[in-house]
């Protein structure tokens, strides 16, 4: 009798907590990028551990793989398909229309379909905080930005970064300049390294690594240039990481990482699925809720004055609370940046 009672309890538990199957379709940078894709997969793996779901990843080698990979995910019986990156957006829209009963999570772009949960980030917020930190730390009054591709999420990072520099220039009587360049892809590590060395040669002591596998080349450039010249001029050159906490990749040469917590976002989407709360729509995520944040700066805090850290913390808090949106919101595009006037703030 006891044995049958236990079996019934197990069957009830299985019925109450069904096994969900989640499939991730990468962008062309794929797993191993130590950035965006790896962060999404980390969120899924946490859900595997916490909710007992099954998970699979399908790698996209080129953009032509997006549609067939998404269709493969649907046909595999996935309860939820996680599509990574702005460039897969059009493919998600096409496949979501063809398979209205399938559920999708679109990371970094909006697909206006009822079966798609679009998770987009206010990158301008963490870009602003990062730009303020870089401008305050810079000893040369020049910093750099090496982006991957000029797409909306990257533009928001860049524009926020530049607006943060403007804010510091206005409030602290500095004259920091930002040197801008783009690789044209997210996977050309040698070109990214070459482009990162150019602002260093022009006097920049900090370079923001704007996404994808490119970050690895930019980190190498920071360490290489610093090791070559730091003993001569006493100036440490830094890169800035992105998406994940990348500070460990070149310890002491990555000032901070502008973390975009796609792992947290994906985990929350899967949690909604498991709890029966999942629904399509747009989710705009920012500093509030810790979907965006700076890394703990484990290897570089000794290079940053305590007062500077306090200022940066206050700036982040003001953005969270909406106090830095007066008289105008933080800019999201280059056109909006042209109209932006940094507010005066008492520190």
Secondary structure, DSSP 4 states (H G I P E B T S, - for coil): -HHHHHHHHHHHHHHHSPPPEEEEE--TT-TTSSSHHHHHHHHHHHHHHHH--EEEEE--SSTTHHHHHHHHHHHTT-SEEEEESGGGHHHHHHHHHH-TTS-EEEESS----TTEEEEEE-HHHHHHHHHHHHHHH-SSSEEEEEESS--HHHHHHHHHHHHHHHHHHHHHT---EEEEEE-SSS--HHHHHHHHHHHHHTT-SEEEEESTTHHHHHHHHHHHHHHHHHHHH----EEEEEES--GGGGTTTEEEEEEE-HHHHHHHHHHHHHTT----EEEEE-TTTTSEEE---TTTGGGS-HHHHHHHHHHHHHHHHTTT-SSSPPP-SHHHHHH--PPP---
